[in-house]
């Protein structure tokens, strides 16, 4: 089979497609024929060395496909079943080995591509809006980069839960996408504080969902109401530099930097969140918003579109 790997840390030029022996599942593992795998910033962080992984390393951490073979001791899964997963290295490949306990069944109403497109970001959006800051009816939140796949999911879910979204996006077309997803106002980054003051009567937003990082961190803090919550879940523009925690005292702000693995740590929690997510997709509450499909040989182009902020939805690798 063919798989994407990187043998040194660096930009997308270090990505290689290599021939690998067809894998065989060990006990507790499942071999899956990959139908689609998601392009995500976590892969960028690993490839660039922000997140350290042993080299050489496979790329891709989210996917969906059809079960081929079972390792010993696997129960409740059969060859031919459609399944999805996240947090499993090596998903940008024709075949993937996945621990059985990390697989979720894909319901009939959801396509394989939809499952691959929505799982990582959708599960993240679920815990961000239910745990990192629990959105209640009437809450007003700021979502940065709201035209991207993650931003659109967050906007749709916050709106579904009864909240209001102020959105940032870099171009008029992207701002139109954010408003189509449910944002009550979408503005360019330089105008966000004025928009927040206007919509909240000067009070500030209840929470900020910030996946941009270095470029938006200061503005995110300034946008909060007293005792508001800054949820920093990504660093698309780079890591936030070290800062004095006394800055939080200006509004008794809460700051959290969560990660998905801690919110799907048990199989029960993984299944509960994924079942809710897939129901939302089937009911039209959220949209997988697939805007680009790339073969394995064009994986560098896919990450170029993601990192260059050229994409406005979810990008998939179709192996």
MARFILUM-881326 format. One record per residue (C-alpha): residue number from 1; x, y, z. Coordinates in steps of 0.1 Angstrom, whole numbers. Each point is the difference from the previous one (the first is absolute). Layout:
<site k="NUM" X="X" Y="Y" Z="Z"/>
...
# end
This chain:
<site k="1" X="0" Y="0" Z="0"/>
<site k="2" X="10" Y="37" Z="-3"/>
<site k="3" X="2" Y="24" Z="30"/>
<site k="4" X="11" Y="36" Z="7"/>
<site k="5" X="30" Y="3" Z="23"/>
<site k="6" X="25" Y="26" Z="11"/>
<site k="7" X="36" Y="-9" Z="9"/>
<site k="8" X="10" Y="34" Z="14"/>
<site k="9" X="-18" Y="30" Z="15"/>
<site k="10" X="-7" Y="29" Z="-24"/>
<site k="11" X="-24" Y="16" Z="-23"/>
<site k="12" X="-23" Y="-20" Z="-24"/>
<site k="13" X="30" Y="-6" Z="-23"/>
<site k="14" X="11" Y="-28" Z="24"/>
<site k="15" X="-31" Y="-21" Z="-8"/>
<site k="16" X="6" Y="-32" Z="-19"/>
<site k="17" X="-23" Y="-27" Z="-14"/>
<site k="18" X="16" Y="-34" Z="7"/>
<site k="19" X="-8" Y="-36" Z="-8"/>
<site k="20" X="-6" Y="-20" Z="31"/>
<site k="21" X="-8" Y="-37" Z="6"/>
<site k="22" X="-37" Y="-6" Z="5"/>
<site k="23" X="-5" Y="1" Z="38"/>
<site k="24" X="-13" Y="-29" Z="21"/>
<site k="25" X="-22" Y="7" Z="31"/>
<site k="26" X="14" Y="-10" Z="34"/>
<site k="27" X="-24" Y="-11" Z="27"/>
<site k="28" X="-24" Y="29" Z="8"/>
<site k="29" X="6" Y="16" Z="-34"/>
<site k="30" X="-21" Y="4" Z="-31"/>
<site k="31" X="14" Y="4" Z="-36"/>
<site k="32" X="-21" Y="25" Z="-19"/>
<site k="33" X="-1" Y="8" Z="-37"/>
<site k="34" X="2" Y="38" Z="1"/>
<site k="35" X="-27" Y="18" Z="-20"/>
<site k="36" X="10" Y="35" Z="11"/>
<site k="37" X="22" Y="17" Z="25"/>
<site k="38" X="-2" Y="35" Z="14"/>
<site k="39" X="25" Y="28" Z="-4"/>
<site k="40" X="6" Y="17" Z="34"/>
<site k="41" X="22" Y="24" Z="18"/>
<site k="42" X="11" Y="-26" Z="25"/>
<site k="43" X="18" Y="-17" Z="-29"/>
<site k="44" X="17" Y="33" Z="-8"/>
<site k="45" X="12" Y="3" Z="37"/>
<site k="46" X="14" Y="-35" Z="-1"/>
<site k="47" X="17" Y="4" Z="-34"/>
<site k="48" X="16" Y="34" Z="10"/>
<site k="49" X="12" Y="-13" Z="33"/>
<site k="50" X="-22" Y="21" Z="22"/>
<site k="51" X="-14" Y="-33" Z="13"/>
<site k="52" X="29" Y="-24" Z="2"/>
<site k="53" X="-5" Y="-35" Z="-14"/>
<site k="54" X="26" Y="-27" Z="-7"/>
<site k="55" X="15" Y="1" Z="-35"/>
<site k="56" X="-7" Y="-13" Z="-26"/>
<site k="57" X="-37" Y="6" Z="6"/>
<site k="58" X="-32" Y="-7" Z="-19"/>
<site k="59" X="-24" Y="29" Z="-7"/>
<site k="60" X="-37" Y="4" Z="5"/>
<site k="61" X="-20" Y="-6" Z="32"/>
<site k="62" X="-36" Y="-2" Z="-11"/>
<site k="63" X="-18" Y="-21" Z="-25"/>
<site k="64" X="-29" Y="-23" Z="-10"/>
<site k="65" X="-3" Y="-31" Z="-20"/>
<site k="66" X="-10" Y="-37" Z="-2"/>
<site k="67" X="12" Y="-27" Z="23"/>
<site k="68" X="22" Y="-26" Z="-17"/>
<site k="69" X="13" Y="-23" Z="27"/>
<site k="70" X="-2" Y="-4" Z="38"/>
<site k="71" X="28" Y="-7" Z="24"/>
<site k="72" X="-5" Y="-25" Z="28"/>
<site k="73" X="-25" Y="7" Z="27"/>
<site k="74" X="-19" Y="27" Z="-19"/>
<site k="75" X="-38" Y="-2" Z="6"/>
<site k="76" X="-29" Y="20" Z="-13"/>
<site k="77" X="16" Y="9" Z="-34"/>
<site k="78" X="-2" Y="-20" Z="-32"/>
<site k="79" X="18" Y="2" Z="-34"/>
<site k="80" X="-20" Y="23" Z="-23"/>
<site k="81" X="-11" Y="23" Z="29"/>
<site k="82" X="5" Y="38" Z="-7"/>
<site k="83" X="20" Y="16" Z="28"/>
<site k="84" X="17" Y="33" Z="9"/>
<site k="85" X="28" Y="10" Z="24"/>
<site k="86" X="21" Y="29" Z="12"/>
<site k="87" X="33" Y="3" Z="18"/>
<site k="88" X="15" Y="-30" Z="-18"/>
<site k="89" X="34" Y="7" Z="-18"/>
<site k="90" X="3" Y="-12" Z="-36"/>
<site k="91" X="-34" Y="8" Z="-13"/>
<site k="92" X="13" Y="16" Z="-33"/>
<site k="93" X="4" Y="-35" Z="-15"/>
<site k="94" X="-19" Y="-26" Z="-20"/>
<site k="95" X="-3" Y="-22" Z="31"/>
<site k="96" X="1" Y="9" Z="37"/>
<site k="97" X="4" Y="-20" Z="32"/>
<site k="98" X="-24" Y="13" Z="26"/>
<site k="99" X="-5" Y="-12" Z="36"/>
<site k="100" X="-35" Y="-14" Z="1"/>
<site k="101" X="-9" Y="21" Z="31"/>
<site k="102" X="6" Y="32" Z="-20"/>
<site k="103" X="-23" Y="-9" Z="-28"/>
<site k="104" X="-35" Y="15" Z="-3"/>
<site k="105" X="-27" Y="-15" Z="-22"/>
<site k="106" X="-11" Y="22" Z="-30"/>
<site k="107" X="-38" Y="1" Z="-2"/>
<site k="108" X="-18" Y="-7" Z="-33"/>
<site k="109" X="-11" Y="36" Z="-3"/>
<site k="110" X="37" Y="12" Z="-1"/>
<site k="111" X="23" Y="-5" Z="-29"/>
<site k="112" X="36" Y="-12" Z="5"/>
<site k="113" X="13" Y="34" Z="-11"/>
<site k="114" X="-23" Y="19" Z="23"/>
<site k="115" X="12" Y="-21" Z="30"/>
<site k="116" X="37" Y="6" Z="-9"/>
<site k="117" X="-7" Y="37" Z="-4"/>
<site k="118" X="-18" Y="6" Z="32"/>
<site k="119" X="13" Y="-23" Z="27"/>
<site k="120" X="31" Y="18" Z="14"/>
<site k="121" X="-13" Y="35" Z="-4"/>
<site k="122" X="-36" Y="-9" Z="10"/>
<site k="123" X="11" Y="-18" Z="32"/>
<site k="124" X="22" Y="29" Z="8"/>
<site k="125" X="-29" Y="25" Z="-6"/>
<site k="126" X="-22" Y="-22" Z="22"/>
<site k="127" X="23" Y="1" Z="31"/>
<site k="128" X="9" Y="37" Z="-6"/>
<site k="129" X="-37" Y="10" Z="1"/>
<site k="130" X="-10" Y="-24" Z="27"/>
<site k="131" X="30" Y="-2" Z="24"/>
<site k="132" X="27" Y="26" Z="-7"/>
<site k="133" X="-28" Y="26" Z="0"/>
<site k="134" X="-35" Y="-13" Z="3"/>
<site k="135" X="-21" Y="21" Z="-24"/>
<site k="136" X="-34" Y="9" Z="14"/>
<site k="137" X="-29" Y="18" Z="-18"/>
<site k="138" X="8" Y="37" Z="-2"/>
<site k="139" X="38" Y="-4" Z="3"/>
<site k="140" X="20" Y="21" Z="-24"/>
<site k="141" X="34" Y="-14" Z="-12"/>
<site k="142" X="27" Y="10" Z="-24"/>
<site k="143" X="12" Y="-26" Z="-25"/>
<site k="144" X="32" Y="8" Z="-18"/>
<site k="145" X="7" Y="-13" Z="-36"/>
<site k="146" X="-37" Y="-8" Z="-2"/>
<site k="147" X="0" Y="-9" Z="-37"/>
<site k="148" X="23" Y="-30" Z="4"/>
<site k="149" X="-13" Y="-35" Z="6"/>
<site k="150" X="4" Y="3" Z="38"/>
<site k="151" X="-14" Y="35" Z="1"/>
<site k="152" X="-31" Y="-9" Z="-19"/>
<site k="153" X="-7" Y="-30" Z="23"/>
<site k="154" X="4" Y="21" Z="31"/>
<site k="155" X="-22" Y="27" Z="-14"/>
<site k="156" X="-28" Y="-24" Z="-9"/>
<site k="157" X="2" Y="-18" Z="33"/>
<site k="158" X="0" Y="31" Z="21"/>
<site k="159" X="-30" Y="13" Z="-19"/>
<site k="160" X="-17" Y="-34" Z="4"/>
<site k="161" X="5" Y="3" Z="38"/>
<site k="162" X="-16" Y="34" Z="0"/>
<site k="163" X="31" Y="22" Z="1"/>
<site k="164" X="11" Y="29" Z="-22"/>
<site k="165" X="32" Y="0" Z="-20"/>
<site k="166" X="22" Y="30" Z="-9"/>
<site k="167" X="23" Y="-13" Z="-27"/>
<site k="168" X="33" Y="10" Z="-15"/>
<site k="169" X="11" Y="-8" Z="-35"/>
<site k="170" X="26" Y="15" Z="-24"/>
<site k="171" X="-20" Y="7" Z="-32"/>
<site k="172" X="-35" Y="10" Z="-9"/>
<site k="173" X="-7" Y="-34" Z="-15"/>
<site k="174" X="11" Y="-17" Z="32"/>
<site k="175" X="-21" Y="23" Z="21"/>
<site k="176" X="-30" Y="-9" Z="-21"/>
<site k="177" X="7" Y="-36" Z="7"/>
<site k="178" X="2" Y="6" Z="38"/>
<site k="179" X="-34" Y="19" Z="-1"/>
<site k="180" X="-15" Y="-28" Z="-21"/>
<site k="181" X="11" Y="-24" Z="28"/>
<site k="182" X="-20" Y="21" Z="25"/>
<site k="183" X="23" Y="28" Z="12"/>
<site k="184" X="-20" Y="32" Z="9"/>
<site k="185" X="30" Y="21" Z="-11"/>
<site k="186" X="32" Y="-9" Z="-19"/>
<site k="187" X="27" Y="25" Z="-2"/>
<site k="188" X="37" Y="3" Z="-9"/>
<site k="189" X="24" Y="-5" Z="28"/>
<site k="190" X="8" Y="37" Z="5"/>
<site k="191" X="-36" Y="8" Z="5"/>
<site k="192" X="-9" Y="-27" Z="25"/>
<site k="193" X="2" Y="21" Z="33"/>
<site k="194" X="-23" Y="26" Z="-14"/>
<site k="195" X="-25" Y="-26" Z="-11"/>
<site k="196" X="1" Y="-17" Z="34"/>
<site k="197" X="-6" Y="33" Z="19"/>
<site k="198" X="-29" Y="8" Z="-23"/>
<site k="199" X="-17" Y="-34" Z="3"/>
<site k="200" X="5" Y="-4" Z="38"/>
<site k="201" X="-6" Y="36" Z="10"/>
<site k="202" X="37" Y="3" Z="10"/>
<site k="203" X="-2" Y="-30" Z="24"/>
<site k="204" X="22" Y="-24" Z="-21"/>
<site k="205" X="-7" Y="-35" Z="-11"/>
<site k="206" X="-5" Y="-30" Z="24"/>
<site k="207" X="27" Y="-21" Z="-17"/>
<site k="208" X="25" Y="1" Z="-29"/>
<site k="209" X="8" Y="-31" Z="-21"/>
<site k="210" X="35" Y="7" Z="-13"/>
<site k="211" X="17" Y="-25" Z="-23"/>
<site k="212" X="23" Y="26" Z="-16"/>
<site k="213" X="23" Y="6" Z="30"/>
<site k="214" X="28" Y="26" Z="-1"/>
<site k="215" X="-17" Y="25" Z="-24"/>
<site k="216" X="-33" Y="2" Z="19"/>
<site k="217" X="8" Y="-8" Z="37"/>
<site k="218" X="2" Y="36" Z="12"/>
<site k="219" X="-32" Y="10" Z="-18"/>
<site k="220" X="-17" Y="-31" Z="14"/>
<site k="221" X="7" Y="11" Z="35"/>
<site k="222" X="-12" Y="35" Z="-7"/>
<site k="223" X="-33" Y="-13" Z="-14"/>
<site k="224" X="-10" Y="-18" Z="32"/>
<site k="225" X="-24" Y="12" Z="26"/>
<site k="226" X="11" Y="-2" Z="37"/>
<site k="227" X="2" Y="-37" Z="10"/>
<site k="228" X="-1" Y="-10" Z="-37"/>
<site k="229" X="18" Y="-30" Z="-14"/>
<site k="230" X="27" Y="-2" Z="-26"/>
<site k="231" X="1" Y="-34" Z="-16"/>
<site k="232" X="33" Y="-3" Z="-19"/>
<site k="233" X="-2" Y="-32" Z="-20"/>
<site k="234" X="25" Y="6" Z="-29"/>
<site k="235" X="29" Y="20" Z="-13"/>
<site k="236" X="-5" Y="4" Z="-37"/>
<site k="237" X="20" Y="33" Z="1"/>
<site k="238" X="27" Y="-14" Z="24"/>
<site k="239" X="2" Y="-6" Z="37"/>
<site k="240" X="-10" Y="26" Z="25"/>
<site k="241" X="32" Y="14" Z="17"/>
<site k="242" X="3" Y="-4" Z="37"/>
<site k="243" X="-19" Y="27" Z="19"/>
<site k="244" X="-6" Y="12" Z="36"/>
<site k="245" X="-31" Y="-17" Z="15"/>
<site k="246" X="-7" Y="32" Z="18"/>
<site k="247" X="-14" Y="12" Z="-33"/>
<site k="248" X="-30" Y="-22" Z="7"/>
<site k="249" X="-7" Y="20" Z="32"/>
<site k="250" X="-12" Y="29" Z="-22"/>
<site k="251" X="-34" Y="-17" Z="-3"/>
<site k="252" X="4" Y="-31" Z="22"/>
<site k="253" X="2" Y="-19" Z="-33"/>
<site k="254" X="1" Y="-38" Z="-4"/>
<site k="255" X="25" Y="-14" Z="-25"/>
<site k="256" X="1" Y="-36" Z="-11"/>
<site k="257" X="21" Y="-19" Z="-26"/>
<site k="258" X="-18" Y="-33" Z="-4"/>
<site k="259" X="7" Y="-30" Z="-23"/>
<site k="260" X="-24" Y="-25" Z="-14"/>
<site k="261" X="16" Y="-31" Z="14"/>
<site k="262" X="-10" Y="9" Z="36"/>
<site k="263" X="-36" Y="3" Z="-11"/>
<site k="264" X="-3" Y="-33" Z="-17"/>
<site k="265" X="22" Y="-19" Z="25"/>
<site k="266" X="-26" Y="-27" Z="5"/>
<site k="267" X="-18" Y="-20" Z="-26"/>
<site k="268" X="-33" Y="10" Z="15"/>
<site k="269" X="8" Y="37" Z="-4"/>
<site k="270" X="13" Y="-5" Z="-35"/>
<site k="271" X="-32" Y="-18" Z="-11"/>
<site k="272" X="-23" Y="25" Z="18"/>
<site k="273" X="16" Y="30" Z="-17"/>
<site k="274" X="2" Y="-17" Z="-34"/>
<site k="275" X="-36" Y="-12" Z="0"/>
<site k="276" X="-11" Y="36" Z="8"/>
<site k="277" X="22" Y="14" Z="-27"/>
<site k="278" X="-12" Y="-25" Z="-27"/>
<site k="279" X="-36" Y="7" Z="10"/>
<site k="280" X="7" Y="37" Z="-5"/>
<site k="281" X="14" Y="-7" Z="-35"/>
<site k="282" X="-30" Y="-22" Z="-9"/>
<site k="283" X="-24" Y="27" Z="12"/>
<site k="284" X="18" Y="28" Z="-18"/>
<site k="285" X="10" Y="18" Z="32"/>
<site k="286" X="36" Y="-1" Z="-11"/>
<site k="287" X="15" Y="-4" Z="-35"/>
<site k="288" X="32" Y="-19" Z="-8"/>
<site k="289" X="7" Y="28" Z="-26"/>
<site k="290" X="25" Y="-19" Z="-21"/>
<site k="291" X="17" Y="25" Z="-23"/>
<site k="292" X="31" Y="-20" Z="-13"/>
<site k="293" X="9" Y="-35" Z="-8"/>
<site k="294" X="36" Y="-10" Z="-7"/>
<site k="295" X="17" Y="-33" Z="-10"/>
<site k="296" X="29" Y="-12" Z="21"/>
<site k="297" X="25" Y="13" Z="-25"/>
<site k="298" X="-14" Y="36" Z="5"/>
<site k="299" X="2" Y="-1" Z="38"/>
<site k="300" X="24" Y="30" Z="0"/>
<site k="301" X="-25" Y="20" Z="-20"/>
<site k="302" X="-27" Y="-8" Z="25"/>
<site k="303" X="21" Y="13" Z="29"/>
<site k="304" X="11" Y="30" Z="-20"/>
<site k="305" X="-37" Y="9" Z="-3"/>
<site k="306" X="-6" Y="-5" Z="37"/>
<site k="307" X="31" Y="19" Z="12"/>
<site k="308" X="-5" Y="28" Z="-25"/>
<site k="309" X="-35" Y="5" Z="12"/>
<site k="310" X="-13" Y="-6" Z="-35"/>
<site k="311" X="-26" Y="-25" Z="11"/>
<site k="312" X="-35" Y="8" Z="13"/>
<site k="313" X="-11" Y="-34" Z="11"/>
<site k="314" X="14" Y="-35" Z="5"/>
<site k="315" X="27" Y="-15" Z="-21"/>
<site k="316" X="3" Y="-37" Z="-6"/>
<site k="317" X="26" Y="-24" Z="-12"/>
<site k="318" X="-16" Y="-27" Z="-22"/>
<site k="319" X="26" Y="-29" Z="-1"/>
# end
